[in-house]
Amino acid sequence: MGSGGLGSEPFGSGPFGSGPVGLAHRGGAKEEFENSPSAFQRVADMGLRFVETDVRATIDGHAVVFHDATLERTTDAVGSLRALPLARVTAARLGNGDHPLTLAQALARWPDLRFNVDIKSDDAVLPFLRAVDAADAWPRVCAASFSSARLRRLRALAGSRLATSMGTAEVVRLVLGAGRHPAAVAVQVPRHSGRFPVVTGSFVRRAHARGLLVHVWVVDDAAEMEQLLDLGVDGIITDRPSVLREVFRRRGLRP
């Protein structure tokens, strides 16, 4: 891998390293077809280190790198992933001609990449954990979900081996300054929720005071990236990793 990456440490070292870091959203979905092998390979070829992606489960219990609940939008096939066996899902072709990957394949093919994985459904919890455990990839995987209940289950099953971000209910409590935060390493949020600003200087300070890293999604504009880095955020999730790489280079940020 190249030397111009955005962050260089595995999740287990801090856990995202010294930061700030850049995460290629679905592998950089506006520069290569989302969640495809080609997208992940491009991230690696660019010298980047962090990928944000998604997993769903097949009916036979495999974790597949895929965002939607059904195949129609991004492949030439139809059907619900949870109702199909792995062989049917991986036989489909993505919009760029690639075949969908399993999480196990992704972890094996790119051992130097760190994966921030959004577990999209409850039935994907155990397949996700099995894939990470089989690859012994705990130090380079962070689990994410909008569901706080799903994250609590993941933490209960995996314990301290698994880094996680915070779910929506947990983020709301953090924004309101209420309650204790869970055993998470990061809060991953949009800059705004409707007309309500989420990522402000006070929010970043509050998260840091609680030992949480702040990652903002999905940011594709260079000027906005600069503003967020000036606020002190610890990571930016983007569909345009080449834009973010140039922002990091201009600021002298290297691994």
C-alpha positions as CSV (number, residue, x, y, z in Angstrom):
1,M,0.0,0.0,0.0
2,G,1.1,3.5,-0.6
3,S,2.4,6.1,1.8
4,G,-0.3,8.7,1.6
5,G,-2.9,7.0,3.7
6,L,-5.4,8.6,6.1
7,G,-4.4,7.1,9.4
8,S,-2.2,4.1,9.9
9,E,-3.1,2.4,13.1
10,P,-5.5,-0.5,13.6
11,F,-8.7,0.1,15.5
12,G,-7.3,-1.6,18.6
13,S,-4.6,1.1,18.9
14,G,-6.6,3.8,20.4
15,P,-8.7,2.4,18.6
16,F,-8.5,4.5,15.4
17,G,-4.9,5.6,16.0
18,S,-3.9,9.1,16.6
19,G,-6.1,10.6,13.9
20,P,-7.7,12.3,12.3
21,V,-8.6,9.6,9.9
22,G,-10.6,9.4,6.6
23,L,-13.1,6.6,6.0
24,A,-14.1,5.7,2.4
25,H,-17.9,5.4,2.7
26,R,-19.0,2.1,1.1
27,G,-15.5,2.1,-0.4
28,G,-15.9,5.6,-1.9
29,A,-19.3,5.3,-3.5
30,K,-19.0,8.4,-5.8
31,E,-15.7,7.3,-7.2
32,E,-16.2,3.5,-7.6
33,F,-19.2,1.2,-7.4
34,E,-20.3,1.0,-3.8
35,N,-19.2,-2.0,-1.6
36,S,-17.6,-3.7,-4.5
37,P,-14.2,-5.5,-4.6
38,S,-13.1,-2.8,-7.1
39,A,-13.9,0.0,-4.6
40,F,-12.0,-1.6,-1.8
41,Q,-9.0,-2.3,-4.1
42,R,-9.0,1.3,-5.2
43,V,-9.0,2.4,-1.5
44,A,-5.9,0.2,-0.9
45,D,-4.3,1.4,-4.2
46,M,-4.7,5.0,-3.1
47,G,-2.8,4.3,0.0
48,L,-5.8,4.8,2.3
49,R,-6.4,2.7,5.4
50,F,-10.0,2.9,6.5
51,V,-13.2,1.7,4.8
52,E,-16.8,2.2,5.9
53,T,-19.0,-0.6,4.7
54,D,-22.2,-2.6,5.5
55,V,-23.1,-6.2,6.1
56,R,-26.3,-8.2,5.8
57,A,-26.9,-11.9,6.4
58,T,-28.0,-14.6,4.0
59,I,-30.5,-17.3,5.0
60,D,-27.6,-19.8,5.5
61,G,-25.8,-17.5,7.9
62,H,-23.1,-15.7,6.0
63,A,-22.2,-12.0,6.5
64,V,-22.3,-10.4,3.0
65,V,-20.9,-6.9,2.3
66,F,-24.1,-5.2,1.1
67,H,-26.1,-2.1,2.1
68,D,-29.7,-2.8,0.9
69,A,-32.1,-5.4,2.2
70,T,-32.7,-6.5,-1.4
71,L,-30.6,-7.0,-4.5
72,E,-32.5,-4.9,-7.0
73,R,-30.9,-1.5,-6.8
74,T,-27.2,-2.5,-7.1
75,T,-27.2,-5.9,-8.9
76,D,-28.7,-7.7,-11.9
77,A,-30.7,-10.0,-9.6
78,V,-33.8,-9.8,-7.4
79,G,-34.7,-10.9,-3.9
80,S,-34.1,-10.3,-0.3
81,L,-30.7,-11.2,1.0
82,R,-32.2,-12.8,4.2
83,A,-34.2,-15.2,2.1
84,L,-31.4,-16.3,-0.2
85,P,-28.5,-18.6,0.2
86,L,-24.9,-17.3,-0.1
87,A,-24.4,-18.9,-3.5
88,R,-27.4,-17.0,-5.0
89,V,-26.2,-13.7,-3.6
90,T,-22.6,-14.0,-4.7
91,A,-23.7,-15.1,-8.2
92,A,-25.3,-11.7,-8.7
93,R,-23.4,-9.0,-10.5
94,L,-23.0,-5.5,-9.1
95,G,-23.4,-2.5,-11.4
96,N,-19.7,-2.6,-12.3
97,G,-19.7,-6.3,-13.1
98,D,-18.1,-7.4,-9.8
99,H,-19.7,-10.0,-7.5
100,P,-20.7,-9.2,-3.9
101,L,-18.2,-10.2,-1.3
102,T,-18.6,-11.9,2.0
103,L,-17.1,-10.1,5.0
104,A,-14.7,-13.0,5.4
105,Q,-13.4,-12.5,1.9
106,A,-13.0,-8.8,2.4
107,L,-11.0,-9.3,5.7
108,A,-8.8,-11.9,4.0
109,R,-8.2,-10.0,0.7
110,W,-7.3,-6.7,2.3
111,P,-5.4,-7.5,5.6
112,D,-4.0,-3.9,5.8
113,L,-7.4,-2.2,5.6
114,R,-9.4,-1.3,8.7
115,F,-13.2,-1.8,8.4
116,N,-15.9,0.2,10.0
117,V,-18.9,-2.1,9.5
118,D,-22.5,-1.1,9.8
119,I,-24.5,-4.2,10.8
120,K,-27.8,-3.6,9.0
121,S,-30.0,-6.2,10.6
122,D,-30.3,-8.3,13.8
123,D,-29.8,-11.5,11.9
124,A,-26.4,-10.3,10.7
125,V,-25.0,-10.0,14.3
126,L,-23.8,-13.6,14.7
127,P,-22.5,-14.0,11.1
128,F,-20.6,-10.7,11.5
129,L,-19.0,-11.8,14.7
130,R,-18.2,-15.3,13.3
131,A,-16.4,-13.7,10.3
132,V,-14.4,-11.3,12.5
133,D,-13.4,-14.0,14.9
134,A,-12.4,-16.5,12.2
135,A,-10.1,-13.9,10.7
136,D,-8.9,-12.8,14.1
137,A,-9.6,-9.3,12.9
138,W,-10.8,-7.7,16.1
139,P,-8.0,-5.1,16.2
140,R,-9.0,-3.7,12.8
141,V,-12.8,-3.8,12.9
142,C,-15.3,-1.3,14.4
143,A,-19.0,-2.2,14.6
144,A,-21.6,0.4,13.9
145,S,-25.4,0.5,13.7
146,F,-28.2,3.0,14.0
147,S,-29.8,0.5,16.5
148,S,-28.5,1.0,20.0
149,A,-30.1,-2.3,21.0
150,R,-28.2,-4.1,18.3
151,L,-24.9,-2.5,19.5
152,R,-25.7,-3.6,23.1
153,R,-26.1,-7.1,21.9
154,L,-22.8,-7.0,19.9
155,R,-21.0,-5.6,23.0
156,A,-22.5,-8.3,25.2
157,L,-21.5,-11.1,22.9
158,A,-18.0,-9.9,21.9
159,G,-16.9,-8.0,25.0
160,S,-13.9,-5.8,25.0
161,R,-12.5,-7.4,21.9
162,L,-14.9,-5.4,19.7
163,A,-14.7,-1.7,19.1
164,T,-18.1,0.0,18.5
165,S,-19.5,3.3,17.7
166,M,-22.8,4.6,19.2
167,G,-26.4,4.0,18.1
168,T,-29.0,6.7,17.5
169,A,-30.5,6.6,21.0
170,E,-27.0,6.8,22.5
171,V,-26.1,9.7,20.3
172,V,-29.3,11.6,21.3
173,R,-28.3,11.2,25.0
174,L,-24.9,12.5,24.2
175,V,-26.2,15.5,22.3
176,L,-28.5,16.3,25.3
177,G,-25.7,15.8,27.7
178,A,-27.8,13.2,29.5
179,G,-26.9,9.8,31.0
180,R,-23.8,7.7,30.8
181,H,-22.3,6.7,27.4
182,P,-21.8,3.0,26.6
183,A,-18.5,1.3,26.1
184,A,-18.0,2.8,22.6
185,V,-14.9,4.3,21.1
186,A,-16.6,6.7,18.6
187,V,-19.7,8.7,17.9
188,Q,-20.4,8.8,14.2
189,V,-22.9,11.4,13.2
190,P,-24.1,13.7,10.3
191,R,-23.1,17.3,10.5
192,H,-26.8,18.3,10.7
193,S,-30.0,16.4,11.5
194,G,-32.5,18.3,9.4
195,R,-32.1,22.0,10.4
196,F,-30.5,21.0,13.7
197,P,-26.7,21.3,13.9
198,V,-25.2,18.2,15.4
199,V,-21.4,18.7,15.0
200,T,-20.5,21.9,16.8
201,G,-17.5,22.9,18.8
202,S,-19.3,22.2,22.1
203,F,-20.4,18.7,20.8
204,V,-16.9,17.8,19.9
205,R,-15.6,18.9,23.3
206,R,-18.4,17.0,25.1
207,A,-17.6,13.8,23.2
208,H,-13.8,14.2,23.8
209,A,-14.4,14.8,27.5
210,R,-16.1,11.4,27.5
211,G,-13.3,9.7,25.7
212,L,-15.2,9.4,22.4
213,L,-13.8,10.1,18.9
214,V,-16.1,12.2,16.6
215,H,-16.5,11.0,13.0
216,V,-18.8,12.9,10.6
217,W,-20.7,11.5,7.7
218,V,-21.1,11.8,4.7
219,V,-18.9,14.7,3.7
220,D,-17.7,15.2,0.1
221,D,-16.9,18.9,-0.1
222,A,-13.3,20.0,0.5
223,A,-14.3,23.3,2.2
224,E,-16.6,21.5,4.6
225,M,-13.9,18.9,5.3
226,E,-11.6,21.7,6.2
227,Q,-14.2,23.3,8.5
228,L,-14.8,20.1,10.4
229,L,-11.1,19.4,10.8
230,D,-10.7,22.9,12.2
231,L,-13.5,22.0,14.7
232,G,-11.3,19.1,15.9
233,V,-13.2,16.1,14.6
234,D,-11.3,12.9,14.6
235,G,-12.6,11.4,11.3
236,I,-14.5,12.2,8.2
237,I,-16.5,9.6,6.3
238,T,-16.7,10.4,2.6
239,D,-17.9,9.1,-0.8
240,R,-15.0,11.0,-2.4
241,P,-11.9,9.7,-0.8
242,S,-9.6,11.3,-3.4
243,V,-11.0,14.7,-2.3
244,L,-10.3,14.0,1.3
245,R,-6.9,12.6,0.6
246,E,-6.0,16.0,-1.0
247,V,-7.3,17.9,2.0
248,F,-5.2,15.8,4.3
249,R,-2.2,16.3,2.2
250,R,-2.7,20.1,2.1
251,R,-2.8,20.1,5.9
252,G,0.3,18.0,6.2
253,L,-1.6,15.0,7.7
254,R,0.1,11.7,6.9
255,P,0.3,8.3,8.5
